[in-house]
Amino acid sequence: KLARVNENLARKIASRNEFDRTIAETEAAYLKILESSQTLLSVLKREAGNLTKATASEQKSSGGKDS
């Protein structure tokens, strides 16, 4: 009976270790996605600012009239 309990315990420990590895891999992947998203957002904000500046500059040079 003790041997059976030990076998069950060993299987449960192995499963827990596998879950821990999976969780760690998932957390690492999530952090990479989060970092990429933040980088993309900052680039998008910068480009939106550049577009706004370019649009304002074009409107000034054309006297505010539509082309």
Wavefront OBJ file of the C-alpha trace (Angstrom):
o trace
v 0.000 0.000 0.000
v 2.828 2.417 0.826
v 4.481 1.684 -2.513
v 1.237 2.530 -4.338
v 0.920 5.789 -2.408
v 4.529 6.638 -3.263
v 3.911 5.911 -6.960
v 0.827 8.129 -6.973
v 2.750 10.866 -5.193
v 5.611 10.606 -7.691
v 3.154 10.924 -10.606
v 1.499 13.930 -9.006
v 4.847 15.598 -8.383
v 5.854 14.983 -12.004
v 2.568 16.466 -13.179
v 3.019 19.492 -10.951
v 6.552 20.014 -12.278
v 5.248 19.848 -15.849
v 2.515 22.369 -14.990
v 5.119 24.636 -13.389
v 7.235 24.485 -16.567
v 4.194 25.213 -18.719
v 3.222 28.167 -16.524
v 6.761 29.563 -16.663
v 6.853 29.243 -20.466
v 3.430 30.883 -20.740
v 4.476 33.760 -18.498
v 7.628 34.308 -20.572
v 5.619 34.310 -23.801
v 3.084 36.722 -22.293
v 5.846 39.112 -21.253
v 7.300 39.046 -24.778
v 3.878 39.797 -26.241
v 3.367 42.607 -23.734
v 6.755 44.117 -24.544
v 6.079 43.899 -28.289
v 2.655 45.474 -27.830
v 4.126 48.371 -25.876
v 6.777 48.904 -28.549
v 4.169 48.809 -31.296
v 1.967 51.263 -29.419
v 4.814 53.733 -28.971
v 5.708 53.498 -32.671
v 2.064 53.991 -33.614
v 1.786 57.053 -31.374
v 4.964 58.515 -32.837
v 3.812 57.909 -36.409
v 0.377 59.367 -35.655
v 2.120 62.473 -34.332
v 4.263 62.676 -37.465
v 1.172 62.323 -39.653
v -0.603 65.068 -37.729
v 2.395 67.362 -38.134
v 2.646 66.589 -41.858
v -1.064 67.206 -42.361
v -0.873 70.523 -40.508
v 2.159 71.547 -42.555
v 0.399 70.685 -45.822
v -2.673 72.680 -44.817
v -0.527 75.715 -43.997
v 1.340 75.522 -47.295
v -1.879 75.223 -49.309
v -3.529 78.064 -47.462
v -5.959 75.737 -45.736
v -7.738 74.900 -48.975
v -8.532 71.368 -50.079
v -6.551 70.111 -53.082
l 1 2 3 4 5 6 7 8 9 10 11 12 13 14 15 16 17 18 19 20 21 22 23 24 25 26 27 28 29 30 31 32 33 34 35 36 37 38 39 40 41 42 43 44 45 46 47 48 49 50 51 52 53 54 55 56 57 58 59 60 61 62 63 64 65 66 67
